[in-house]
């Protein structure tokens, strides 16, 4: 916060908030409640600014046996000086992940990448387009540490009925 103004929308507060929330999660307990998570494969991504933080958290999840990988997506749509996850295009995601997603993997898409209330990236590519081109399933999650866990939980425990 700056005075009484939350600093989330411009990204300033998103990293500290994510790190704080990740630290508070009781991962061992959370994973005990997820069935079949070791049998599934997940892929997620972030812009260059957030990638180091996300990758540290992903390594923690891997330590609990979760088969999840994350990749840095460089923004060629708006230029590589634009490094925030919220401005990543669908085309850049496709280009980055085309040779990295394996059959049966589920793509975890942070909601911050999408137009509010729509499954559409900044370049008008849809989540369905990304799924079709990459031949994968996808789940849209809140852009939080807990959101990642909840996305995994939905996929493992409920199937993909709540995914896009």
Helices and strands as residue ranges (DSSP letters): H 14-24, H 27-32, G 37-39, E 41-47, H 48-63, E 67-73, G 85-87, H 90-97, E 105-110, G 111-113, H 127-134, E 137-141, H 145-158
